[in-house]
Amino acid sequence: MEIHKYVHRTEMASIINLIDSVYGMHIADVIDTNQILSLISWCNNIIDCLPVDKVKLARSLWLISDMCNFKMSISHYNQLLKLYIRNEYDFSTTELLMHMKCKEIYPNDTTYKICIRYCCMKGNIDKALMLVKDMQKLHFPISESVFNSLILGYSQSGDIMNVNKILDYMKQQKLKLTTETYAALIYTHAKLNNVAKVKEIIQHCNLNNIHFSNINILTVIYILSGNNNINDVHTMFQYLKKRNTILNIEIEIILKLISINHIYLSIKALSCIGLHDEHPQFENILRLILEHVVNNRVLINESIKLCMISKDETVFKKCFLILLYYSLMKNDHLSLPLLRIFKNHYLIKPHYFWPLLLRQAIKYDLQGILDILKIMINDFNILPCIDTITDYVLPYTFEKISHTRDLLIKHNINETMINNAYVLLLLKKRKVTEAAIYMRYFKGEYFYKIIASDLRRSSIFKNDKYNFVKISMNLIESTDPDSTLMLNNKLNNVTFVPMDKQLHDFMIDFPSHKMWLIGVINQLVDNNINLKTETVGRIHEFLHAEITDDVVQVLQNLTK
C-alpha cells in the first residue's frame, strides 16, 4: 500500500475498512506496523474532517490494529497522544500510562512531554508538575518545550507570577526563549485582558526577529473572545497575515470561536487569513465550518451569516445547500426552519424530508413520522412521493395494515398512494402472494409504472407465475410522467396495461429466464388472455432453441 502525506476523510475510512475486511487473513501482506504509524499520523492531517471525527477514525484504526495483534511501540502511543491533544480529546494521562505499563510499553521523554502539554492545556498544572518530577526521577532531560508547556499551564488561570518565575529560571539555565515561549506568555496576558502587554511583547519579538504565526494570534483572539473582550479583539486582527494556504489548525481555532457564539469574529478572522470565494480551499473550509455549526446547534440566524461570507448569490446558495445538507443529516431543529427559508427561493422536493422521517423511524416513533408528513403537506404543500411512503413510512408501522391505512388517510395521504406503496413494499420483500391478496381485498388503481419492475423480480425469485399473471392483469396505464401526481389525480378513464407490454419488458430485463417465460405462457392460457401477433413473434425469437411443438401450439392459441 502506498503512503501519502494527506488524505481525505473518505479515503481514510476506506483504508480502515480495508484493514478491517482482511482481519483474520494475511493482513501483514496488506499493511505493516510502520504503515499503521503513518496512518495514525494521517488522521491528524485529514483535510476535510472535524477534530471529533479525526479522533473517531484514529480510535477505529487503533482498535482494529489491536484486534489484528499488531505490535505497537512507544512511537505508536506517542503519535496517538499527539492526535489527542491536537484535537482536544479528553483522556486520563494516568490511565493511559498504566495501560502502557500493562502492555510492557514504557514511556520515553516524548511521551512525558506530550502528557505534560495535555495537562497544561487543561489547566491541570499540579498534575503537570508531578509528571515533571517523574521525568527527573527517570533522568529524562527537561527541555525548553517542557517549560513552555508549564507557562501555558499557568496562563490558563492568568498566573503571571509563576509564569515570570519560569521565565527567570529559563534565563538562568540559558535555555532559549522561542516563539513558543513568547506565545505562551502573550496567552497569559490575554487571559488577564492585558492587551497593551500583548502588543508590547509582539513588538519586542518582531524587533528580535521572532515572529508569531496566525495560529498564535488566533489563539489570542479566542482567549479575548472567551473573556468577552470584543473591543480588544478587533485590535488583534491587524497581526493576522493572508496566506495562500490556510492550515487545518487555524480553522480549528476558528471552529472554537464559533463554539462560543462569536460568528462575526470568525468571519472577520477568515477574511484576515485570506479566505475568499476564489480561494482553492474555500469549499472544503466552508463545509467543515457549516458541519461544525450544525453539530454545535448554533442559532439559525447566526448560521445563515456564515452562508453570507460572500456577496455572490451563487456562493450563498451553495453554502446554504451545504448547511441544509448537514442539518438534514443531524439536526431537526435547524433543518425545518432552513427548509422554510429555502422554499421561498428554491424548489423543495420530497426526498429532503427522508432524513427527518428516518430519525423518527429509528426511534419507532410513528407519531413523529406522521408529524413530518403533516409538515410536508400543510407547511410546504409537498405531497409525499411513492418512495417516501414505501421506504420511510410503511416499514415502520407495526399495526395491521387496515389501521395504518386509516391513520395515513386521516393525515391526508391519498388512498391510491397508500395502496401502491404497500404493494410495492410487499414486492420489495418478495411477498408476491401477500401483494396479490392485498390487491384483491383493497380494490383500486394500481399502476404498471410503479409496480411492474419489482413484480417481475419478485415473481422470478419466488417462482410464482400464477400471481405474476394475476397482478399483471390488474395494472393500469398512466400518461402522467410524475408518479406523485399520477397517484393523487383521479383518472377519468382507466386503461389496463396489456399483457404484451409486461412480456416485452420481461424479455428485456431477464433474457436468460426462457423456461420461466414458458410457464407464464401456460398461465395466460388458463386465464384466457390473448396476445398480439407481434408479441407472439417476439416470443418465438426469444425462446429460439427452447421452443417446442407444445409451446408453438400454445402461442398460436394465444394469438388474437
C-alpha positions in Angstrom: 0.0 0.0 0.0 1.4 3.4 -1.0 1.5 6.0 1.7 0.8 9.7 1.0 1.1 12.7 3.4 -2.5 14.0 3.1 -5.8 12.1 2.6 -9.5 12.9 2.6 -11.9 11.6 5.1 -13.5 9.1 2.7 -10.0 7.8 1.7 -9.1 7.2 5.4 -12.4 5.5 6.1 -11.8 3.2 3.0 -8.3 2.3 4.3 -9.7 1.4 7.8 -12.4 -0.7 6.2 -9.8 -2.5 4.1 -7.8 -3.4 7.2 -11.0 -4.5 8.9 -12.1 -6.6 6.0 -8.9 -8.7 5.9 -9.0 -9.3 9.6 -8.1 -13.0 10.3 -6.3 -13.3 6.9 -2.7 -12.5 6.0 -3.1 -8.8 7.0 0.7 -8.3 7.0 0.5 -8.7 3.2 -1.6 -5.6 3.1 -0.1 -3.3 5.7 2.8 -3.4 8.2 3.4 -1.8 11.7 5.3 1.2 10.3 2.4 2.0 8.0 0.0 1.8 10.9 2.1 4.5 12.5 1.9 6.6 9.3 -1.9 6.1 9.2 -2.3 7.4 12.8 -0.3 10.4 11.8 -2.6 10.8 8.7 -5.6 11.0 10.9 -4.2 14.3 12.2 -3.8 15.6 8.6 -7.2 14.8 7.1 -8.1 18.0 5.3 -11.9 17.7 5.3 -12.6 16.3 8.7 -13.7 17.9 12.0 -11.5 17.2 15.1 -14.0 14.9 16.7 -14.1 12.8 13.5 -10.3 12.6 13.3 -10.3 11.1 16.8 -13.0 8.6 15.8 -11.1 7.5 12.8 -7.9 7.1 14.7 -9.5 5.2 17.5 -11.2 2.9 15.0 -7.8 2.3 13.4 -6.2 1.6 16.8 -9.0 -0.8 17.8 -8.7 -2.8 14.6 -4.9 -2.8 14.8 -5.1 -4.2 18.4 -7.6 -6.9 17.3 -5.2 -7.8 14.5 -2.3 -8.2 17.0 -0.1 -5.6 15.5 2.9 -5.0 17.7 2.6 -1.4 19.0 5.6 0.5 20.1 6.0 3.7 22.1 6.1 5.6 18.8 2.5 4.5 18.1 1.4 5.7 21.5 3.1 9.0 21.1 1.5 9.5 17.8 -1.9 8.8 19.3 -1.2 11.2 22.1 -0.3 13.9 19.7 -3.6 13.4 17.9 -5.5 13.5 21.2 -4.0 16.9 22.3 -4.2 18.4 18.8 -7.9 17.6 18.6 -8.5 18.4 22.3 -9.8 14.9 23.1 -10.4 14.3 26.8 -8.4 11.3 28.3 -6.7 10.3 31.5 -2.9 10.5 31.4 -2.8 8.3 34.5 -4.9 5.6 32.9 -3.1 5.7 29.6 0.3 5.4 31.3 -0.9 2.5 33.4 -2.3 0.8 30.2 1.1 1.2 28.5 2.8 -0.4 31.5 0.4 -3.4 31.4 1.4 -3.8 27.7 5.1 -3.6 28.8 5.5 -0.4 26.7 7.4 2.2 28.6 7.0 5.9 28.1 10.0 7.9 26.9 10.7 11.6 27.3 8.5 12.4 24.3 5.6 10.7 26.0 6.0 12.7 29.2 6.3 15.9 27.2 3.1 15.3 25.4 1.3 14.3 28.7 2.6 17.5 30.4 1.5 19.5 27.5 -2.0 18.0 27.7 -2.3 18.7 31.5 -1.2 22.3 30.9 -3.7 22.8 28.1 -6.4 21.6 30.5 -5.1 23.9 33.3 -4.1 20.9 35.5 -0.8 22.4 36.5 -0.4 20.2 39.6 -0.6 17.0 37.6 1.8 18.5 35.1 4.3 19.3 37.8 4.0 15.7 39.1 4.9 14.4 35.6 7.9 16.7 35.5 9.1 15.1 38.8 8.6 11.7 37.3 10.8 12.8 34.3 13.5 13.9 36.7 13.4 10.6 38.6 13.8 8.8 35.2 16.7 11.1 34.3 14.9 12.4 31.2 16.1 15.8 30.0 13.8 18.8 30.9 13.9 20.8 27.7 12.6 24.2 26.7 9.3 22.6 25.5 8.5 21.4 29.0 8.9 24.9 30.4 6.9 26.3 27.5 4.1 23.9 28.4 4.3 24.9 32.1 4.0 28.6 31.1 0.9 27.6 29.0 -0.5 25.8 32.1 -0.1 28.8 34.3 -1.6 31.0 31.6 -4.9 29.2 31.8 -5.5 30.8 35.2 -3.6 34.0 34.3 -1.0 33.2 37.0 1.6 35.8 35.8 3.7 35.4 38.9 4.6 31.7 38.2 5.0 32.5 34.5 7.6 35.1 35.3 9.4 32.6 37.7 9.6 30.1 34.9 10.9 32.7 32.5 13.6 33.8 35.0 14.6 30.1 35.6 14.9 29.5 31.9 17.1 32.6 31.5 19.3 31.4 34.4 19.7 28.0 32.8 20.5 29.7 29.5 17.5 28.0 27.8 16.5 29.6 24.6 13.3 31.5 24.6 11.5 30.6 21.4 8.4 31.7 19.6 6.5 29.0 21.6 7.7 30.5 24.9 6.6 34.0 23.9 3.3 32.7 22.6 2.5 31.1 26.0 3.4 34.5 27.5 1.0 36.5 25.4 -1.7 33.9 26.1 -1.2 34.6 29.8 -1.6 38.4 29.3 -4.6 37.8 27.0 -6.2 35.8 29.8 -5.7 38.8 32.1 -7.1 41.1 29.3 -3.8 43.0 29.3 -3.8 43.7 25.5 -1.2 46.5 25.9 1.3 44.0 27.2 0.4 41.5 24.4 1.2 44.2 21.8 4.4 45.2 23.6 5.6 41.6 23.5 4.7 41.2 19.8 6.6 44.4 19.0 9.6 43.3 21.1 9.6 39.9 19.4 9.4 41.4 15.9 12.4 43.6 16.6 14.3 40.5 17.6 13.3 38.6 14.5 10.8 36.4 16.4 7.5 36.3 14.6 4.1 35.0 15.7 2.1 32.8 13.4 -1.6 33.2 12.6 -2.1 30.2 15.0 -0.7 32.3 17.8 -2.7 35.4 17.0 -5.9 33.4 16.5 -5.4 31.8 19.9 -5.1 35.3 21.5 -8.3 36.3 19.7 -10.0 33.2 21.0 -8.9 33.9 24.6 -10.0 37.5 24.5 -13.3 36.5 22.9 -13.8 34.0 25.7 -13.3 36.9 28.1 -15.9 38.8 26.1 -13.3 41.5 25.5 -14.5 42.3 22.0 -13.1 45.8 21.6 -9.5 44.5 22.1 -10.2 41.6 19.8 -10.6 44.0 16.9 -7.1 45.4 17.5 -5.6 42.0 17.1 -6.8 41.4 13.6 -4.0 43.6 12.2 -1.5 40.9 13.2 -3.1 38.2 11.0 -1.5 37.5 7.7 -3.1 36.4 4.5 -1.7 33.2 3.2 -2.1 31.1 0.0 -2.5 28.0 2.2 -4.8 28.1 5.3 -3.7 25.5 7.9 -6.1 23.0 9.5 -5.1 24.1 13.0 -6.1 27.7 12.0 -9.5 26.5 11.1 -9.8 24.5 14.3 -9.2 27.7 16.3 -11.9 29.4 14.3 -14.3 26.5 15.0 -13.7 27.0 18.7 -14.5 30.7 18.2 -17.8 29.6 16.6 -18.5 27.3 19.5 -18.5 30.3 21.9 -21.0 32.1 19.6 -18.7 34.6 18.0 -19.8 34.2 14.4 -19.0 37.7 13.3 -15.4 37.5 14.7 -15.0 34.1 13.0 -16.0 35.6 9.6 -13.6 38.5 10.2 -10.8 36.2 11.1 -11.4 34.0 8.0 -11.1 37.1 5.8 -8.0 38.3 7.6 -6.2 35.0 7.0 -7.1 35.1 3.3 -10.2 33.1 2.7 -12.4 34.3 -0.2 -14.8 32.6 -2.6 -12.0 32.1 -5.2 -9.6 30.5 -2.7 -8.8 26.9 -3.6 -9.7 25.7 -0.1 -12.9 27.7 0.1 -15.4 24.9 -0.3 -13.6 22.5 2.0 -13.3 25.0 4.8 -16.9 26.2 4.5 -18.0 22.5 4.6 -16.1 22.0 7.8 -17.4 25.2 9.4 -21.0 24.6 8.4 -20.9 21.0 9.7 -19.4 22.3 12.9 -22.2 24.9 13.1 -24.9 22.1 12.9 -23.1 19.9 15.4 -23.0 22.7 17.9 -26.6 23.7 17.4 -25.7 27.3 16.5 -28.8 29.6 16.2 -30.2 29.7 12.7 -29.7 33.5 12.2 -26.0 33.1 13.2 -25.7 30.0 10.9 -27.0 31.9 7.9 -24.5 34.7 8.5 -21.8 32.2 7.6 -23.5 31.5 4.3 -23.3 35.2 3.6 -19.5 35.1 3.8 -19.5 36.0 0.1 -21.8 38.6 -1.6 -22.0 36.3 -4.7 -25.6 34.8 -4.9 -24.3 31.5 -6.4 -21.8 31.1 -3.5 -24.6 31.9 -1.0 -26.9 29.3 -2.5 -24.1 26.7 -2.4 -23.3 27.5 1.2 -26.9 27.4 2.1 -27.3 24.0 0.5 -24.3 22.6 2.4 -25.8 24.0 5.7 -29.2 22.4 4.8 -27.5 19.1 4.0 -25.7 18.8 7.3 -28.8 20.0 9.2 -31.0 17.4 7.5 -28.4 14.7 8.5 -28.2 15.7 12.1 -30.4 18.5 13.4 -34.2 18.7 13.0 -34.4 21.9 15.0 -32.3 23.7 12.4 -33.3 21.8 9.2 -37.1 22.7 9.3 -36.5 26.4 9.8 -33.9 26.3 7.0 -36.3 24.5 4.7 -39.0 27.2 5.4 -36.5 29.8 4.3 -35.3 27.7 1.4 -38.8 27.2 0.0 -39.2 30.9 -0.8 -36.3 30.8 -3.2 -35.9 27.2 -4.4 -37.8 24.1 -5.2 -38.2 21.7 -2.2 -38.5 18.0 -3.0 -40.0 15.1 -1.0 -36.6 13.4 -0.5 -35.4 16.4 1.5 -37.6 15.1 4.3 -36.3 11.5 4.2 -33.6 12.0 6.9 -36.2 13.6 9.2 -38.5 10.6 8.7 -35.7 8.2 9.2 -34.7 9.7 12.5 -38.3 9.2 13.7 -38.3 5.7 12.3 -35.1 4.8 14.2 -36.9 5.8 17.4 -40.0 3.7 16.4 -41.9 7.0 16.7 -45.0 6.6 14.4 -46.5 9.9 15.6 -43.2 11.6 14.8 -43.4 10.2 11.3 -47.0 11.4 10.9 -46.0 14.8 12.2 -43.3 15.1 9.5 -45.8 14.1 6.8 -48.2 16.7 8.2 -45.5 19.4 7.9 -44.7 18.3 4.4 -48.3 18.7 3.3 -49.5 21.6 5.3 -46.4 23.8 5.7 -44.7 23.1 2.4 -47.6 21.9 0.1 -45.5 18.9 -0.8 -47.2 15.6 -1.5 -45.2 12.6 -0.3 -43.9 10.6 -3.3 -44.2 6.8 -3.6 -40.6 6.2 -2.3 -41.4 8.3 0.8 -44.3 6.2 1.8 -42.8 2.8 0.7 -39.3 3.3 2.2 -39.7 5.7 5.1 -43.3 5.3 6.4 -44.8 1.9 5.9 -41.8 -0.2 7.1 -42.0 1.5 10.5 -45.7 1.0 11.1 -46.5 -2.1 13.2 -50.3 -2.1 13.4 -52.5 -4.0 11.0 -52.5 -2.5 7.5 -56.1 -1.6 7.8 -55.4 0.5 10.8 -52.3 2.1 9.1 -54.3 2.9 6.0 -57.0 4.7 8.1 -54.3 6.6 10.0 -52.5 7.7 6.8 -55.8 8.7 5.1 -56.6 10.7 8.2 -53.3 12.6 7.7 -54.2 13.4 4.1 -52.3 10.7 2.3 -54.1 9.6 -0.8 -55.7 6.1 -0.7 -54.3 5.2 -4.1 -50.8 6.3 -2.9 -51.1 4.0 0.1 -52.3 1.1 -1.9 -49.5 1.3 -4.5 -46.9 2.0 -1.8 -47.9 -1.1 0.3 -48.0 -3.4 -2.7 -44.6 -2.1 -3.8 -43.2 -2.7 -0.3 -44.5 -6.3 -0.3 -42.9 -6.9 -3.6 -39.6 -5.5 -2.5 -39.8 -8.0 0.4 -40.6 -10.8 -2.1 -44.1 -11.3 -0.7 -45.9 -11.8 -4.1 -48.8 -13.8 -2.7 -49.5 -11.2 0.0 -49.4 -8.4 -2.6 -51.9 -10.2 -4.8 -54.2 -10.8 -1.7 -54.0 -7.1 -0.8 -54.9 -6.0 -4.3 -58.0 -8.3 -4.3 -59.1 -7.0 -0.8 -58.4 -3.3 -1.4 -59.8 -2.6 -4.9 -58.3 0.5 -6.6 -55.9 1.8 -9.2 -52.6 0.0 -9.2 -50.1 1.5 -11.7 -47.9 -0.5 -14.0 -45.2 2.2 -14.0 -44.8 1.8 -10.2 -45.3 -1.9 -9.6 -44.2 -3.9 -12.7 -40.5 -3.9 -12.3 -40.5 -5.2 -8.7 -43.3 -7.6 -9.7 -41.0 -9.3 -12.3 -38.1 -9.6 -10.0 -40.1 -10.9 -7.0 -42.1 -13.4 -9.1 -39.0 -14.9 -10.5 -37.4 -15.1 -7.1 -40.4 -16.8 -5.6 -41.1 -18.8 -8.8 -44.7 -17.5 -8.6 -46.1 -17.5 -12.2 -49.7 -17.6 -11.0 -49.6 -14.3 -9.0 -47.3 -12.7 -11.6 -50.1 -13.0 -14.1 -52.9 -12.2 -11.7 -51.3 -8.9 -10.6 -50.2 -8.0 -14.1 -53.8 -8.3 -15.3 -54.8 -5.5 -12.8 -52.2 -2.9 -13.5 -53.3 0.3 -15.3 -51.6 2.8 -17.6 -51.0 6.4 -16.9 -49.6 9.1 -19.2 -48.6 11.3 -16.3 -44.7 11.4 -16.1 -44.8 12.3 -12.4 -45.7 9.3 -10.2 -46.8 11.6 -7.3 -49.3 13.4 -9.5 -50.3 10.1 -11.0 -51.2 8.7 -7.6 -53.0 11.8 -6.4 -55.1 12.6 -9.5 -58.3 10.6 -10.1 -58.3 9.0 -13.6 -61.3 9.7 -15.8 -60.7 6.7 -18.0 -59.0 3.6 -16.7 -56.8 1.7 -19.2 -55.3 -1.6 -18.2 -51.8 -2.3 -19.4 -51.9 -5.2 -21.9 -50.0 -8.4 -21.1 -48.0 -7.8 -24.2 -46.2 -4.9 -22.6 -45.4 -6.9 -19.5 -43.9 -9.7 -21.5 -41.9 -7.4 -23.7 -40.4 -5.8 -20.6 -39.8 -9.2 -19.1 -37.8 -10.4 -22.1 -35.7 -7.2 -22.0 -35.0 -7.5 -18.2 -34.5 -11.3 -17.9 -33.1 -12.6 -21.2 -31.9 -15.9 -19.6 -35.2 -16.9 -18.0 -36.7 -18.6 -21.0 -38.2 -21.6 -19.2 -39.8 -19.3 -16.7 -41.5 -17.4 -19.5 -42.9 -20.7 -20.9 -44.5 -21.3 -17.6 -46.1 -17.8 -17.7 -47.4 -18.5 -21.2 -49.3 -21.6 -19.8 -50.8 -19.4 -17.1 -52.0 -17.0 -19.8 -54.0 -19.8 -21.4 -55.6 -20.7 -18.1 -56.7 -17.0 -17.7 -58.0 -16.7 -21.3 -55.5 -13.9 -22.1 -54.7 -13.2 -25.7 -51.6 -11.6 -27.2 -50.8 -9.6 -30.3 -49.3 -11.3 -33.3 -46.2 -9.1 -32.9 -45.8 -10.3 -29.3 -46.1 -13.9 -30.2 -43.5 -13.4 -32.9 -41.1 -11.8 -30.5 -41.6 -14.7 -28.0 -40.7 -17.1 -30.8 -37.4 -15.3 -31.4 -36.7 -15.0 -27.6 -37.3 -18.7 -26.9 -35.4 -19.9 -30.0 -33.8 -23.3 -29.2 -36.0 -23.9 -26.1 -39.3 -23.7 -28.1 -41.1 -27.0 -28.6 -44.1 -28.0 -30.6 -46.3 -27.8 -27.5 -45.2 -24.2 -26.9 -45.8 -23.3 -30.5 -49.3 -24.7 -30.2 -49.9 -22.7 -27.0 -48.7 -19.5 -28.6 -50.9 -20.0 -31.6 -53.9 -20.3 -29.3 -52.9 -17.0 -27.6 -52.8 -15.0 -30.8 -55.7 -12.6 -31.1 
